[in-house]
Amino acid sequence: MTGCLAPVYGARTDTSRQYDVWTEPEYGVYDVFANYVDGYMLYVDRGMDVDMSLSGVCAVLTNEHKRIEIYKQNIAKTGKAGYINYSNKFLYNDYDCVTDYNGTQTIGDRDVYITAWHRDKLYRVENDLNYYIILDIVEGRNCYTIQVKADSPINDLGGYVYLVSGFSTFAPTQSPSEFKTQPVDTTSRGWND
């Protein structure tokens, strides 16, 4: 996998949808996920379930071992350093979180700010996802944040480079979902919901 993905308009399924996922043989074990609300494409694990119900906030992709949340934030007023520093304030919690990596790596032609950490499993929480990595990709006035939560070390589940290696942006073509807030029964809500 080299280079960036490029959107192919009219060659995919119904683009009136907010997203598409497709498989192409040259991408190996990955699918391609295109988010038409926020205007980006990237490789994702094959067969992930997609939730765009909060598409004005983020896209969520899940499988039995991993949850990927992708956010787009305009950082024109705060700047890259301000946004990343604010986002990483939780790292000062060294009581129950262990920082595995916090710095910049060059992946392809992109400088990506990466934060990885883990914590002990919460044994009362079924399917606890206790390994984390955040990939911040700055593109123009926007920062695209890819947050991965997993039930085992992320490098054991295929790593993270593939998420960035084919990442590309394009002009958004769809509007986000509209939703109304409603009360949540906190006694029945799961930890990762």
N, C-alpha and C positions, 0 to 999 in steps of 0.2 A: 504494500500500500504506500504509494508515494503521491505527492501532490495533494491538492485540495479537491473536494467534490464540487461539482458545478451543477446547479439546478437545471433540469431539462424540462422546460415548459411544454406541456401538451403531450409528453411521452409517458407520463405516469397515470395513475388512477385519478379519479375525480378530484380536481384541485379546489372545488368549492368547499371541501373539507378543511379542517384546521391543520391537518397533518397527513403524512403518508409514511409508510414503512414498506420497504421492498428489499428483496434479495437479488444480488447479481453475483454470478460465479467468481468474478475477479476480486471480490471483497472477502473471500475466504469464509471464515466462521462468523462474520458480522453481517448485520442488516444495515441499511441506510435509513436514518430517521430524518425527515424534513418537517420543520415546524413553520407553517405558512403565516402564523400570527406574529412571531418574532423574527422571522426571516433568517433561518440558519439550517444547516444540514451537518450531520456527523454520523460516524459509525457507532453502532450500539450492539450489544450482545444479541445474537439471533433469538427470535421468539419472545422478546419481552412484551409485556402488556403495557399499553399506553393509556394514561389518564390525562385528558386535556380539560377536565371540568373546571379547573382554575387557570385556564389558559392566559388570562390577563396577569397572572402572577408567575406561574411556572408550568413546565411540562414534567410529568412524572412517568418514569418507565420502571417496571418491576419484573422480577422473576423470583424463583424460590430462594435465591441466595443474596440478591442485590436489589437496591433501590437507587435509581438515578434521578435527581431533580435538577432541572436546568432553568436558570433564571437569567433575565436580561435586565440590566439596570443602566439608565443614563447616568453617567458620572461627570457630565460637563461642569457641574458646579463644585463637586467634591474632589475630583481628580482621582487618578489611579491609586496613589499612595493613601489618600484619605479614606477611600472606600475600603481598601484591603486592610488597613490598620484598624478601622472600626469593626470590620467583619471578623477580625481575629482576636478581639479583646478577650474572648472566652479562653484563650490559651494561657491566661494568667491563672486559671484554675488548674493547679497541679496536684490537687488532692485526689481526684479520681480520673483524670485524663493524662495520658502519656503522649507527648508530642514526638512523632517519629520523624517528621521532616517539616521544615518551614523555610521556603526560599524559592528562588527562580530557577527554572530549567528551560533550556531551548529545545523545543520539539519541532522538528522540521524548520520552518523559518519563523516560528513564533516564540516569544518569551512568555512563558506561562508561570504565574505565581501559584505555587503548590503548597498546600498545608495538609499534612497527614497526621492522624492521631488515632488512638484506640483507648478503650477502657475495659474493665472487667465486664463479663456478661452479667446481665440482670437475670438471675435464675428464675424469678417469678414471672418473667415476661417471655411468652412463647415467641419463638423465632426472633429473638433479640438481635439487632444489627449493631454491633459494637466496634466495627472498624470503619474509619471515615477518611475520605480524601476530598479536598476542595481544589478545583482547578479554575483559576481566574484568567480569562482570556480577554484582553482589551483590544477592541476593534473600533477605531474612531472615537466617538463620544460614548460608546457603550462598553460595559463589562459583561461578558457572558460567564456566569458562574455555573460550573458543573459540580454538583455535590453527589458523591457516591457513598452509600452506606451498605455495609456487607456483614455477613455472619462469620466470615473468616478473613484473614489478611488479604487485601485487595490484590496483591501480587500473586497470590495463590489462585485467584479467580480470573486471570488473564491480564492483570495490570491495569494501566490507565492510558498509556500512550496512544492507543487506537482511538480514544475519545477525542483527541486533539489532532491527530495526524491527518484526518480528512475533514476537519472542521472548516466550514466556509459560510459566508453570510450572503444574503441577497435581500432585495426589497420585499418587505412583508406584503402579502396579498390578501390576507383575511383578518377579520376583526376578532377580538377575544370573546369568549363566552360571557354572557351576562348571567349573574347568579344573585340570589337573594340569601341573606344570612338567615339562619334559623337556630333555635336553641339546640345545644348538644347535651345528651345525657352522658355526663362524665363518668358514671359508674360502669357503663358498658363499652366505652371507647377504648380501643387498643392503644398500646404505647406508640406504635409506628403509624397510626392513622392520622 
